[in-house]
């Protein structure tokens, strides 16, 4: 009888749900990884507007600004497959160093990420522009219309 009780008690233990953490990914890794062939493919066909590139070039402060992108690379949504690479292409075309572009790969909005609790992620992808250590602007997929990634990031950088 005691063996049955012990077996039943052991079977009733609960385990906690796994906690996932965002992983930082370098732009160069995305460009070279066969699993992300869509990333360089989208970058190669996208041409940002000259005015947006020039706006970023004239206003981006390498010492005080960075762009932090929270994304779910496995998602086939337009924000991941189009907006995300188009924003990176625009930033690179403007000469923003890869060191000033942080990409955080997440499984879901609930993943632990290094900017919590200051930033709560409610949508993926989400792009935060930081100035002097604080968010100065946010770009959301809901603002994207398939043609305005360059103007969205240019407006965010100049705020």
C-alpha positions in Angstrom: 0.0 0.0 0.0 2.8 2.5 0.9 4.4 1.8 -2.5 1.2 2.8 -4.3 0.9 6.0 -2.2 4.6 6.9 -2.9 4.1 6.2 -6.6 0.9 8.3 -6.7 2.6 11.2 -4.8 5.6 11.1 -7.2 3.2 11.2 -10.2 1.5 14.3 -8.9 4.5 16.6 -8.7 4.2 19.6 -10.9 6.9 21.0 -12.9 7.3 24.7 -13.7 6.8 25.9 -17.3 10.2 26.5 -19.0 11.5 30.0 -18.9 12.9 31.2 -22.2 15.4 34.0 -22.6 15.9 36.2 -25.7 19.2 35.4 -27.5 21.2 38.2 -29.1 21.9 37.6 -32.8 24.5 39.5 -34.9 23.5 40.8 -38.3 26.4 38.9 -39.8 25.1 35.7 -38.4 21.7 36.3 -40.0 23.3 37.0 -43.3 25.3 33.8 -43.3 22.9 31.3 -41.7 21.1 28.9 -44.1 18.1 28.9 -41.8 17.6 32.6 -42.4 18.1 32.7 -46.2 15.0 35.0 -46.3 16.9 37.7 -44.4 19.6 38.6 -47.0 17.1 37.8 -49.8 14.8 40.5 -48.6 17.7 42.9 -48.0 18.9 42.4 -51.5 15.6 43.3 -53.2 14.8 46.3 -50.9 16.0 49.8 -51.8 15.4 52.4 -49.1 14.6 55.9 -50.1 17.6 58.2 -50.4 15.8 60.9 -48.3 15.4 58.4 -45.4 19.0 57.2 -45.6 20.2 60.8 -45.6 18.0 61.7 -42.7 19.5 58.9 -40.6 23.0 59.7 -41.7 22.7 63.3 -40.6 21.0 62.6 -37.2 22.1 59.2 -35.9 24.6 59.7 -33.1 26.8 56.6 -32.8 27.9 57.5 -29.2 24.4 58.0 -27.8 22.0 56.0 -30.0 21.3 52.4 -30.8 18.4 50.5 -32.4 17.2 47.4 -30.5 15.1 45.0 -32.5 13.0 42.3 -30.8 12.0 39.6 -33.3 10.8 36.1 -33.7 12.9 34.9 -36.6 10.9 31.7 -37.0 7.7 33.7 -37.7 6.7 34.0 -41.3 4.7 37.2 -40.7 5.4 40.3 -42.8 6.9 42.2 -39.9 9.6 39.5 -39.5 10.1 38.6 -43.2 9.9 42.2 -44.6 9.9 45.0 -42.0 12.8 43.7 -40.0 15.3 43.2 -42.9 14.2 46.4 -44.5 14.9 48.4 -41.4 18.3 46.7 -41.1 19.1 47.5 -44.7 18.1 51.1 -44.3 20.3 51.5 -41.2 23.2 49.9 -42.8 22.8 52.0 -46.0 22.9 55.1 -43.7 26.2 53.8 -42.2 24.9 52.8 -38.8 27.5 50.4 -37.5 26.3 46.8 -36.7 27.4 47.4 -33.2 24.6 50.0 -32.8 22.0 47.5 -34.1 21.0 44.9 -31.4 18.8 42.0 -32.5 17.1 39.9 -29.9 15.7 36.6 -31.1 12.6 35.6 -29.1 10.2 32.7 -29.1 7.4 34.9 -27.7 6.7 38.2 -26.2 7.0 36.5 -22.7 10.6 35.6 -23.1 13.0 37.2 -20.6 14.9 40.0 -22.3 17.7 42.3 -21.0 15.6 45.5 -21.1 12.9 44.3 -18.8 11.2 45.7 -16.7 11.9 49.0 -18.5 10.5 47.6 -21.8 7.5 45.3 -22.0 7.3 43.5 -25.3 3.7 43.2 -26.6 4.3 42.5 -30.3 7.1 40.9 -32.3 8.8 42.4 -34.1 9.2 45.6 -32.1 11.9 48.1 -32.8 13.1 50.5 -30.1 15.4 53.4 -30.7 17.5 54.3 -27.7 19.0 57.7 -27.1 21.2 58.2 -24.0 20.1 54.8 -22.5 16.3 55.4 -22.8 13.8 54.6 -25.5 13.2 57.7 -27.6 11.0 56.0 -30.3 9.3 52.7 -31.1 8.4 51.2 -34.5 5.6 48.6 -34.5 4.6 46.3 -37.3 1.1 47.8 -37.2 2.6 51.1 -38.6 4.2 49.2 -41.6 2.4 49.3 -45.0 4.9 47.3 -47.1 6.6 50.4 -48.4 7.5 52.6 -45.4 10.1 50.8 -43.4 12.7 53.4 -44.4 10.6 56.4 -43.3 9.5 54.7 -40.1 13.0 54.1 -38.9 14.2 57.5 -40.2 11.4 59.2 -38.2 12.2 57.1 -35.1 15.9 57.9 -35.3 15.4 61.7 -35.6 13.1 61.9 -32.6 
